[in-house]
Amino acid sequence: MTRERELLEKIEEWQSKARSEIDPFNKYVSMFIAYNIFYNLYAKKKSRNFNVDYTQGDSIRATDTIALVEADRLFESLKTEVKGYLLVIPVFGEEYWPKPNAPNRIPISEALRKNFEARNKFETIDLLIKWLYKVRCNLVHGEKSYRDEGQRNLLEMSTKLLEKILRHLVSCYKQTYEV
């Protein structure tokens, strides 16, 4: 078995683990581990002539997967969930992209709402991936309250969206690279 196939199987294992979890925090972490494996696999595939530059940052590798997206198809499969998701994502604790103090920072949830309403499919998906990455950052860096029902709901919805996105990306990856 090739390393690539091994990693694709590992992604499926983590997705299955996420689906079996009851706790929304564990569910999201498991799904994000699957996504983390995927975006590192994709970065290595894209850069096969040289080693992946891990100094460039996890966030860049996580969001570079947008290049694989078939925006029309993915947007249509996500639009109902995204519409509901926009009702629960917080605006009081806005997340920005890129990092603070960087030029041209954008408020993710605000830009996500505007692009979704304008049916800018590619931009909506790009911003959604960035938002889901920020959810991961907040979770693993202790910014989420484990007792807050709103946070639990946000993580449940985030997991469903990330699972659909990851399923789409893996399918596109397999088609693109004939795996």
Kinemage of the C-alpha trace (Angstrom):
@kinemage 1
@onewidth
@group {chain A} dominant
@subgroup {mainchain}
@vectorlist {calphas} color= white
{ca met a 1} P 0.000 0.000 0.000
{ca thr a 2} L 1.323 3.425 -0.881
{ca arg a 3} L 1.778 6.144 1.721
{ca glu a 4} L -0.898 8.181 -0.058
{ca arg a 5} L -3.489 5.397 0.198
{ca glu a 6} L -2.507 4.820 3.817
{ca leu a 7} L -3.177 8.476 4.623
{ca leu a 8} L -6.505 8.435 2.754
{ca glu a 9} L -7.540 5.428 4.839
{ca lys a 10} L -6.459 7.230 8.010
{ca ile a 11} L -8.642 10.185 7.006
{ca glu a 12} L -11.610 7.824 6.676
{ca glu a 13} L -10.845 6.312 10.098
{ca trp a 14} L -10.858 9.746 11.764
{ca gln a 15} L -14.071 10.686 9.972
{ca ser a 16} L -15.664 7.490 11.226
{ca lys a 17} L -14.414 8.212 14.743
{ca ala a 18} L -15.914 11.713 14.544
{ca arg a 19} L -19.282 10.304 13.497
{ca ser a 20} L -19.256 7.897 16.448
{ca glu a 21} L -18.430 10.562 19.049
{ca ile a 22} L -21.223 11.910 21.223
{ca asp a 23} L -19.455 14.934 22.677
{ca pro a 24} L -19.400 17.805 20.121
{ca phe a 25} L -15.895 18.871 21.186
{ca asn a 26} L -14.450 15.406 20.587
{ca lys a 27} L -16.459 15.128 17.385
{ca tyr a 28} L -15.012 18.346 15.956
{ca val a 29} L -11.458 17.548 17.019
{ca ser a 30} L -11.682 14.122 15.368
{ca met a 31} L -13.081 15.593 12.158
{ca phe a 32} L -10.418 18.268 12.146
{ca ile a 33} L -7.677 15.675 12.580
{ca ala a 34} L -9.019 14.016 9.424
{ca tyr a 35} L -8.908 17.387 7.670
{ca asn a 36} L -5.408 18.081 9.013
{ca ile a 37} L -4.140 14.826 7.544
{ca phe a 38} L -5.816 15.709 4.263
{ca tyr a 39} L -4.403 19.192 3.890
{ca asn a 40} L -0.898 18.009 4.682
{ca leu a 41} L -1.280 15.181 2.145
{ca tyr a 42} L -2.472 17.718 -0.429
{ca ala a 43} L 0.411 20.104 0.337
{ca lys a 44} L 2.911 17.288 -0.174
{ca lys a 45} L 1.227 16.218 -3.412
{ca lys a 46} L 1.270 19.772 -4.772
{ca ser a 47} L 4.905 20.204 -3.767
{ca arg a 48} L 6.140 16.771 -4.721
{ca asn a 49} L 9.421 18.104 -6.048
{ca phe a 50} L 10.412 19.521 -2.697
{ca asn a 51} L 9.525 19.254 0.956
{ca val a 52} L 6.512 21.061 2.308
{ca asp a 53} L 7.526 24.253 4.059
{ca tyr a 54} L 6.024 23.738 7.493
{ca thr a 55} L 7.254 27.183 8.553
{ca gln a 56} L 4.686 28.821 6.297
{ca gly a 57} L 2.028 27.864 8.764
{ca asp a 58} L -0.711 25.393 9.297
{ca ser a 59} L -3.376 27.949 8.392
{ca ile a 60} L -2.001 28.359 4.872
{ca arg a 61} L -1.968 24.612 4.231
{ca ala a 62} L -5.471 24.316 5.722
{ca thr a 63} L -6.888 26.951 3.405
{ca asp a 64} L -4.915 26.074 0.269
{ca thr a 65} L -7.285 23.144 -0.244
{ca ile a 66} L -9.714 25.654 -1.770
{ca ala a 67} L -7.873 25.065 -5.048
{ca leu a 68} L -9.477 21.611 -5.281
{ca val a 69} L -13.046 22.802 -4.735
{ca glu a 70} L -15.711 22.515 -7.393
{ca ala a 71} L -17.524 25.588 -6.077
{ca asp a 72} L -20.900 25.159 -7.803
{ca arg a 73} L -21.353 21.577 -6.652
{ca leu a 74} L -20.073 22.115 -3.108
{ca phe a 75} L -22.005 25.348 -2.568
{ca glu a 76} L -25.265 23.646 -3.556
{ca ser a 77} L -24.648 20.777 -1.129
{ca leu a 78} L -23.829 23.180 1.728
{ca lys a 79} L -26.241 26.082 1.254
{ca thr a 80} L -28.997 24.866 3.608
{ca glu a 81} L -26.520 24.165 6.422
{ca val a 82} L -24.624 27.410 5.827
{ca lys a 83} L -27.850 29.409 5.991
{ca gly a 84} L -28.552 27.945 9.454
{ca tyr a 85} L -24.917 28.237 10.477
{ca leu a 86} L -24.880 31.955 9.782
{ca leu a 87} L -27.562 32.316 12.453
{ca val a 88} L -25.318 30.839 15.162
{ca ile a 89} L -21.795 31.982 14.359
{ca pro a 90} L -20.829 34.702 16.779
{ca val a 91} L -20.466 38.277 15.706
{ca phe a 92} L -19.575 39.562 19.158
{ca gly a 93} L -16.208 37.786 19.107
{ca glu a 94} L -15.361 38.284 15.456
{ca glu a 95} L -12.509 36.296 13.960
{ca tyr a 96} L -10.244 37.923 11.406
{ca trp a 97} L -8.128 36.608 8.551
{ca pro a 98} L -5.182 36.760 8.420
{ca lys a 99} L -3.648 37.239 11.841
{ca pro a 100} L -4.023 40.441 13.882
{ca asn a 101} L -1.870 43.357 12.754
{ca ala a 102} L -1.638 41.944 9.232
{ca pro a 103} L -2.574 44.286 6.392
{ca asn a 104} L -5.929 43.706 4.697
{ca arg a 105} L -7.491 41.787 7.580
{ca ile a 106} L -11.111 40.816 6.990
{ca pro a 107} L -13.800 39.919 9.501
{ca ile a 108} L -14.570 36.330 8.511
{ca ser a 109} L -18.188 35.937 9.640
{ca glu a 110} L -19.225 39.297 8.210
{ca ala a 111} L -17.542 38.562 4.878
{ca leu a 112} L -18.993 35.031 4.910
{ca arg a 113} L -22.519 36.402 5.361
{ca lys a 114} L -22.113 38.966 2.586
{ca asn a 115} L -20.669 36.473 0.125
{ca phe a 116} L -23.291 33.842 0.934
{ca glu a 117} L -26.118 36.340 0.432
{ca ala a 118} L -24.562 37.465 -2.867
{ca arg a 119} L -24.179 33.779 -3.872
{ca asn a 120} L -20.446 34.202 -4.408
{ca lys a 121} L -19.878 30.463 -4.230
{ca phe a 122} L -16.095 30.221 -4.296
{ca glu a 123} L -15.625 33.090 -1.819
{ca thr a 124} L -18.277 31.642 0.505
{ca ile a 125} L -16.528 28.276 0.623
{ca asp a 126} L -13.122 29.896 1.055
{ca leu a 127} L -14.381 31.948 4.011
{ca leu a 128} L -16.174 28.957 5.484
{ca ile a 129} L -12.930 26.946 5.443
{ca lys a 130} L -11.162 29.863 7.137
{ca trp a 131} L -13.925 30.116 9.745
{ca leu a 132} L -13.779 26.357 10.448
{ca tyr a 133} L -10.017 26.646 10.881
{ca lys a 134} L -10.553 29.466 13.416
{ca val a 135} L -13.078 27.268 15.271
{ca arg a 136} L -10.318 24.643 15.484
{ca cys a 137} L -7.841 27.231 16.772
{ca asn a 138} L -10.234 28.448 19.440
{ca leu a 139} L -11.006 24.904 20.507
{ca val a 140} L -7.446 23.628 20.812
{ca his a 141} L -6.209 26.842 22.420
{ca gly a 142} L -8.870 26.734 25.139
{ca glu a 143} L -11.145 29.505 23.887
{ca lys a 144} L -14.315 27.392 23.881
{ca ser a 145} L -16.483 26.831 26.935
{ca tyr a 146} L -17.313 23.169 27.413
{ca arg a 147} L -20.496 24.012 29.302
{ca asp a 148} L -21.930 26.597 26.910
{ca glu a 149} L -24.836 25.180 24.879
{ca gly a 150} L -24.218 27.722 22.111
{ca gln a 151} L -20.629 26.506 21.742
{ca arg a 152} L -21.795 22.900 21.666
{ca asn a 153} L -24.311 23.758 18.938
{ca leu a 154} L -21.678 25.677 16.972
{ca leu a 155} L -19.334 22.680 17.117
{ca glu a 156} L -22.064 20.238 16.029
{ca met a 157} L -22.855 22.395 13.022
{ca ser a 158} L -19.158 23.007 12.305
{ca thr a 159} L -18.517 19.269 12.289
{ca lys a 160} L -21.304 18.621 9.772
{ca leu a 161} L -20.017 21.329 7.468
{ca leu a 162} L -16.403 20.221 7.761
{ca glu a 163} L -17.373 16.623 7.064
{ca lys a 164} L -19.186 17.601 3.862
{ca ile a 165} L -16.316 19.812 2.754
{ca leu a 166} L -13.746 17.118 3.502
{ca arg a 167} L -15.752 14.458 1.672
{ca his a 168} L -15.911 16.783 -1.350
{ca leu a 169} L -12.199 17.598 -1.184
{ca val a 170} L -11.146 13.952 -0.917
{ca ser a 171} L -13.324 13.108 -3.915
{ca cys a 172} L -11.810 15.973 -5.942
{ca tyr a 173} L -8.312 14.944 -4.834
{ca lys a 174} L -8.864 11.358 -5.981
{ca gln a 175} L -10.181 12.568 -9.341
{ca thr a 176} L -7.406 15.108 -9.844
{ca tyr a 177} L -4.588 12.753 -8.936
{ca glu a 178} L -6.245 9.554 -10.169
{ca val a 179} L -5.960 7.754 -6.867
